[in-house]
Amino acid sequence: MVKRCDWGESENPLYMDYHDKEWGVPVHDERFLFEMIILEGAQAGLSWSTIINKRANYKKAFDNFEFEKVAKYNEKKVEELMNNAGIVRNRRKITSAITNAQAFIKVREEFGSFDKYIWGFVDNTTIQNNFKKPSNWPAKTSLSEQISKDLLKRGFKFVGPTIVYAFMQAIGIVNDHLTYCFRYNELKSEK
């Protein structure tokens, strides 16, 4: 029997699939990095299961997370999104997606890619944690605080240290699979 992180053991196939195939995998795709910034911000105050269940709706509503398109959204588009029951209808979260797309583009202009910028914080190397139980996971770290501060300075919204740490976990900057989880060693060996 396959052992997973406790949260990955779910009746919801979307949740289990996310744990098994995406969470903690080092990501360098610009569109996916933007997607995770938006989804992690949308999660603020909610459960990840709420967001994972709405993920397909988010992809459709936000033009497959094409940041160039999202950066050009206007008030009419915001109203359209506010009426979309398939996503979290929070005006601040919706407008932050637009603001974040604009900030994302500026970072790309400065660094050549968002990937270079974000992975530069860890010299392009995943931090391998060795957590044995869920209570070991931190809500934030000094690195997530540093990244959060820098993102905020660059105009990003909904990127507090806790959201940033979840983002770091999602894109593989940290390998936080528990040591007994089958993905822990798989990702550790992928360095």
VOBA-1610 file (N, C-alpha, C; in pm, whole numbers, padded with zeros to 5 digits, always signed):
BEGIN
Met+00083-00119+00000Met+00000+00000+00000Met+00088+00126+00000Val+00052+00221-00082Val+00127+00346-00093Val+00101+00434+00028Lys+00207+00487+00088Lys+00194+00579+00201Lys+00211+00722+00148Arg+00116+00807+00186Arg+00118+00947+00145Arg+00123+01036+00268Cys+00155+01164+00244Cys+00135+01265+00347Cys-00012+01257+00388Asp-00041+01283+00514Asp-00178+01268+00563Asp-00278+01344+00477Trp-00245+01466+00438Trp-00342+01547+00361Trp-00365+01490+00221Gly-00270+01412+00170Gly-00284+01353+00037Gly-00375+01232+00034Glu-00404+01177+00154Glu-00497+01064+00164Glu-00637+01123+00161Ser-00701+01115+00047Ser-00829+01181+00032Ser-00922+01099-00055Glu-01050+01114-00030Glu-01152+01052-00115Glu-01162+01130-00247Asn-01116+01255-00244Asn-01125+01342-00361Asn-01010+01310-00456Pro-01039+01257-00575Pro-00931+01223-00668Pro-00849+01344-00714Leu-00909+01463-00719Leu-00835+01584-00756Leu-00727+01614-00652Tyr-00763+01598-00528Tyr-00673+01626-00416Tyr-00556+01527-00416Met-00591+01397-00429Met-00488+01294-00428Met-00396+01308-00549Asp-00454+01339-00663Asp-00376+01357-00785Asp-00279+01475-00771Tyr-00328+01583-00712Tyr-00243+01701-00689Tyr-00125+01662-00598His-00153+01590-00491His-00047+01545-00401His+00053+01455-00473Asp+00003+01359-00547Asp+00088+01257-00609Asp+00169+01307-00728Lys+00117+01405-00801Lys+00181+01443-00927Lys+00234+01586-00932Glu+00186+01675-00846Glu+00225+01815-00859Glu+00295+01874-00737Trp+00238+01853-00618Trp+00286+01922-00499Trp+00431+01886-00470Gly+00514+01987-00463Gly+00654+01965-00430Gly+00744+01938-00549Val+00686+01926-00668Val+00766+01902-00788Val+00827+02035-00832Pro+00959+02043-00850Pro+01020+02168-00895Pro+00963+02213-01029Val+00908+02333-01030Val+00841+02388-01147Val+00916+02510-01198His+00932+02516-01329His+01000+02629-01392His+00917+02690-01505Asp+00797+02640-01524Asp+00707+02689-01628Asp+00641+02819-01581Glu+00658+02924-01659Glu+00608+03057-01619Glu+00457+03059-01597Arg+00382+02999-01686Arg+00237+03000-01672Arg+00195+02928-01545Phe+00259+02814-01517Phe+00225+02738-01397Phe+00264+02815-01271Leu+00378+02882-01272Leu+00418+02963-01156Leu+00314+03070-01128Phe+00266+03134-01235Phe+00163+03236-01218Phe+00034+03173-01165Glu-00003+03060-01219Glu-00122+02989-01171Glu-00115+02965-01021Met-00001+02918-00975Met+00012+02887-00832Met+00007+03013-00745Ile+00062+03123-00794Ile+00051+03249-00717Ile-00096+03286-00701Ile-00171+03276-00809Ile-00313+03313-00805Ile-00392+03216-00716Leu-00371+03087-00732Leu-00447+02990-00654Leu-00411+02995-00506Glu-00284+03012-00474Glu-00246+03022-00332Glu-00305+03147-00269Gly-00307+03257-00344Gly-00370+03379-00294Gly-00520+03362-00276Ala-00583+03292-00369Ala-00728+03267-00360Ala-00760+03181-00238Gln-00665+03099-00197Gln-00687+03009-00083Gln-00692+03084+00049Ala-00635+03202+00057Ala-00626+03276+00184Ala-00759+03270+00260Gly-00754+03213+00380Gly-00872+03204+00464Gly-00963+03087+00430Leu-00926+03009+00331Leu-01007+02895+00288Leu-00923+02768+00291Ser-00985+02656+00262Ser-00910+02530+00256Ser-00860+02507+00114Trp-00751+02431+00103Trp-00698+02400-00029Trp-00799+02316-00107Ser-00877+02234-00038Ser-00976+02152-00110Ser-01078+02241-00181Thr-01113+02354-00123Thr-01205+02448-00189Thr-01145+02494-00321Ile-01017+02527-00320Ile-00951+02579-00440Ile-00927+02468-00542Ile-00882+02352-00497Ile-00854+02243-00592Ile-00984+02201-00663Asn-01096+02208-00593Asn-01225+02174-00654Asn-01270+02280-00755Lys-01220+02401-00742Lys-01256+02510-00833Lys-01146+02537-00937Arg-01040+02460-00934Arg-00924+02488-01019Arg-00959+02492-01168Ala-01036+02398-01215Ala-01074+02396-01358Ala-01153+02522-01392Asn-01240+02565-01301Asn-01316+02688-01323Asn-01224+02809-01327Tyr-01122+02810-01240Tyr-01024+02919-01240Tyr-00950+02925-01373Lys-00909+02808-01422Lys-00836+02805-01550Lys-00919+02866-01662Lys-01045+02831-01664Lys-01134+02884-01767Lys-01158+03034-01745Ala-01190+03072-01622Ala-01224+03212-01591Ala-01106+03306-01613Phe-00984+03258-01586Phe-00863+03341-01596Phe-00779+03306-01719Asp-00845+03272-01829Asp-00776+03249-01956Asp-00655+03157-01942Asn-00675+03044-01874Asn-00569+02945-01854Asn-00443+03006-01788Phe-00467+03110-01709Phe-00359+03178-01636Phe-00253+03237-01729Glu-00296+03283-01845Glu-00205+03355-01935Glu-00188+03495-01878Phe-00075+03518-01812Phe-00058+03642-01737Phe-00067+03768-01822Glu-00027+03760-01951Glu-00038+03877-02039Glu-00185+03917-02056Lys-00273+03820-02066Lys-00417+03848-02079Lys-00473+03900-01947Val-00439+03833-01838Val-00493+03872-01707Val-00450+04014-01672Ala-00329+04052-01709Ala-00278+04187-01678Ala-00362+04296-01743Lys-00437+04262-01848Lys-00517+04361-01922Lys-00665+04360-01883Tyr-00701+04280-01785Tyr-00841+04277-01744Tyr-00885+04415-01697Asn-01011+04448-01730Asn-01066+04577-01690Asn-01181+04556-01592Glu-01248+04666-01556Glu-01356+04659-01458Glu-01472+04571-01507Lys-01498+04572-01636Lys-01604+04487-01691Lys-01570+04339-01666Lys-01444+04303-01686Lys-01400+04165-01664Lys-01408+04131-01514Val-01373+04227-01428Val-01383+04204-01283Val-01528+04173-01247Glu-01623+04250-01301Glu-01765+04225-01272Glu-01808+04088-01323Glu-01759+04050-01440Glu-01789+03918-01494Glu-01738+03809-01399Leu-01616+03827-01349Leu-01559+03730-01255Leu-01634+03728-01122Met-01680+03845-01078Met-01758+03852-00954Met-01889+03775-00965Asn-01938+03756-01086Asn-02062+03682-01108Asn-02038+03536-01144Asn-01913+03492-01139Asn-01878+03355-01174Asn-01880+03268-01048Ala-01984+03188-01034Ala-01999+03103-00915Ala-01895+02992-00907Gly-01819+02971-01013Gly-01720+02864-01016Gly-01588+02899-00949Ile-01572+03028-00912Ile-01449+03072-00845Ile-01485+03138-00712Val-01384+03172-00635Val-01407+03246-00511Val-01437+03390-00550Arg-01557+03435-00519Arg-01600+03568-00562Arg-01569+03671-00455Asn-01442+03702-00447Asn-01392+03803-00353Asn-01324+03909-00438Arg-01377+04029-00436Arg-01325+04136-00523Arg-01175+04160-00502Arg-01131+04162-00378Arg-00988+04187-00352Arg-00901+04077-00412Lys-00946+03952-00402Lys-00869+03841-00459Lys-00870+03847-00612Ile-00984+03883-00669Ile-00993+03893-00815Ile-00905+04006-00867Thr-00914+04124-00804Thr-00832+04236-00852Thr-00683+04212-00824Ser-00654+04135-00719Ser-00512+04104-00691Ser-00454+04017-00802Ala-00536+03932-00865Ala-00487+03850-00976Ala-00439+03939-01090Ile-00513+04047-01115Ile-00475+04141-01221Ile-00348+04215-01182Thr-00345+04267-01061Thr-00226+04336-01010Thr-00105+04245-01013Asn-00125+04119-00973Asn-00014+04023-00970Asn+00034+03989-01110Ala-00057+03985-01206Ala-00016+03961-01345Ala+00073+04075-01394Gln+00036+04197-01361Gln+00116+04313-01401Gln+00253+04311-01333Ala+00255+04278-01204Ala+00382+04270-01129Ala+00467+04154-01182Phe+00403+04043-01216Phe+00470+03925-01270Phe+00544+03963-01399Ile+00479+04039-01485Ile+00538+04083-01612Ile+00659+04174-01585Lys+00647+04263-01487Lys+00759+04352-01453Lys+00880+04272-01402Val+00854+04171-01321Val+00963+04085-01272Val+01029+04014-01390Arg+00949+03965-01482Arg+01004+03899-01603Arg+01093+03995-01682Glu+01050+04119-01693Glu+01129+04219-01766Glu+01262+04245-01695Glu+01259+04249-01564Glu+01381+04277-01487Glu+01477+04158-01482Phe+01423+04037-01465Phe+01508+03919-01443Phe+01519+03826-01563Gly+01442+03852-01666Gly+01441+03763-01782Gly+01331+03659-01774Ser+01295+03619-01652Ser+01183+03529-01629Ser+01148+03535-01481Phe+01023+03501-01450Phe+00984+03492-01309Phe+01056+03374-01246Asp+01075+03270-01325Asp+01145+03150-01278Asp+01284+03185-01224Lys+01361+03263-01299Lys+01495+03304-01252Lys+01486+03381-01122Tyr+01388+03469-01115Tyr+01369+03551-00995Tyr+01338+03463-00873Ile+01233+03381-00883Ile+01187+03307-00765Ile+01286+03198-00724Trp+01343+03128-00822Trp+01438+03022-00788Trp+01574+03079-00747Gly+01598+03205-00776Gly+01722+03269-00732Gly+01733+03279-00581Phe+01620+03276-00513Phe+01621+03283-00366Phe+01685+03158-00305Val+01688+03048-00381Val+01744+02922-00329Val+01855+02868-00419Asp+01916+02957-00497Asp+02022+02916-00590Asp+01981+02796-00675Asn+01856+02796-00719Asn+01802+02691-00806Asn+01809+02550-00748Thr+01807+02541-00616Thr+01816+02410-00550Thr+01703+02394-00449Thr+01628+02287-00462Thr+01518+02259-00369Thr+01572+02238-00228Ile+01504+02298-00132Ile+01536+02276+00009Ile+01471+02143+00048Gln+01552+02048+00091Gln+01502+01915+00129Gln+01476+01913+00279Asn+01351+01922+00317Asn+01317+01911+00459Asn+01299+01765+00495Asn+01301+01736+00623Asn+01291+01598+00671Asn+01183+01588+00778Phe+01063+01631+00743Phe+00954+01632+00840Phe+00892+01494+00851Lys+00868+01453+00975Lys+00815+01319+01001Lys+00665+01317+01027Lys+00608+01434+01062Lys+00463+01440+01088Lys+00411+01579+01050Pro+00283+01589+01021Pro+00226+01716+00976Pro+00252+01833+01072Ser+00257+01805+01200Ser+00279+01915+01297Ser+00419+01976+01282Asn+00509+01911+01208Asn+00642+01967+01185Asn+00642+02078+01080Trp+00540+02079+00993Trp+00537+02180+00886Trp+00523+02319+00946Pro+00610+02409+00906Pro+00594+02547+00952Pro+00487+02618+00869Ala+00423+02717+00927Ala+00328+02799+00850Ala+00404+02898+00763Lys+00521+02937+00812Lys+00608+03030+00738Lys+00750+03009+00787Thr+00845+03062+00710Thr+00986+03053+00747Thr+01051+03189+00723Ser+01174+03202+00765Ser+01244+03329+00740Ser+01258+03352+00589Leu+01274+03245+00511Leu+01284+03260+00366Leu+01149+03304+00308Ser+01039+03247+00354Ser+00908+03289+00301Ser+00880+03434+00340Glu+00929+03476+00456Glu+00914+03616+00497Glu+00996+03707+00405Gln+01117+03665+00372Gln+01204+03742+00282Gln+01141+03755+00143Ile+01092+03643+00090Ile+01031+03644-00044Ile+00904+03728-00041Ser+00823+03711+00063Ser+00699+03788+00077Ser+00728+03938+00075Lys+00825+03979+00152Lys+00861+04120+00160Lys+00904+04173+00022Asp+00980+04093-00050Asp+01026+04134-00182Asp+00911+04140-00283Leu+00823+04041-00279Leu+00707+04041-00368Leu+00616+04161-00340Leu+00593+04189-00213Leu+00510+04304-00177Leu+00572+04434-00227Lys+00704+04444-00213Lys+00776+04563-00261Lys+00759+04579-00411Arg+00744+04469-00481Arg+00729+04471-00627Arg+00584+04485-00671Gly+00492+04502-00576Gly+00353+04530-00608Gly+00258+04413-00603Phe+00306+04294-00566Phe+00217+04178-00556Phe+00124+04192-00435Lys+00009+04128-00445Lys-00091+04126-00337Lys-00120+03981-00299Phe-00172+03962-00178Phe-00203+03828-00126Phe-00079+03738-00132Val+00031+03792-00086Val+00157+03717-00084Val+00225+03731+00052Gly+00147+03715+00159Gly+00205+03716+00292Gly+00294+03594+00311Pro+00372+03591+00418Pro+00467+03481+00440Pro+00406+03341+00442Thr+00284+03327+00492Thr+00220+03196+00496Thr+00178+03153+00356Ile+00120+03245+00280Ile+00082+03215+00141Ile+00207+03183+00060Val+00313+03260+00081Val+00438+03236+00008Val+00496+03099+00043Tyr+00486+03059+00170Tyr+00539+02926+00205Tyr+00459+02817+00134Ala+00328+02832+00129Ala+00246+02734+00056Ala+00284+02734-00093Phe+00313+02851-00148Phe+00359+02861-00287Phe+00492+02790-00304Met+00584+02808-00209Met+00715+02741-00215Met+00697+02589-00213Gln+00603+02541-00133Gln+00575+02397-00129Gln+00518+02351-00262Ala+00425+02429-00315Ala+00355+02392-00439Ala+00449+02380-00558Ile+00549+02471-00566Ile+00636+02473-00685Ile+00770+02403-00662Gly+00784+02336-00548Gly+00902+02255-00525Gly+01025+02329-00476Ile+01010+02454-00434Ile+01126+02522-00374Ile+01163+02451-00244Val+01061+02396-00178Val+01086+02308-00063Val+01020+02173-00091Asn+01084+02066-00049Asn+01025+01933-00052Asn+00974+01907+00089Asp+00845+01927+00108Asp+00785+01908+00239Asp+00702+01781+00249His+00719+01690+00153His+00655+01561+00170His+00713+01499+00297Leu+00627+01435+00375Leu+00675+01372+00498Leu+00767+01256+00462Thr+00860+01227+00549Thr+00963+01128+00517Thr+00906+00990+00486Tyr+00789+00956+00537Tyr+00729+00826+00508Tyr+00648+00825+00378Cys+00628+00942+00319Cys+00548+00953+00196Cys+00630+00902+00076Phe+00564+00829-00012Phe+00636+00775-00129Phe+00696+00885-00216Arg+00636+01006-00216Arg+00687+01115-00299Arg+00814+01177-00241Tyr+00837+01163-00113Tyr+00954+01225-00049Tyr+01083+01180-00117Asn+01106+01051-00124Asn+01230+01000-00184Asn+01232+01018-00334Glu+01116+01007-00399Glu+01112+01028-00543Glu+01158+01169-00578Leu+01108+01267-00504Leu+01146+01406-00532Leu+01288+01436-00486Lys+01330+01372-00378Lys+01466+01393-00328Lys+01567+01345-00431Ser+01535+01237-00501Ser+01629+01180-00598Ser+01625+01255-00732Glu+01521+01340-00751Glu+01509+01414-00877Glu+01596+01539-00883Lys+01658+01576-00776Lys+01736+01700-00764Lys+01777+01759-00896
//
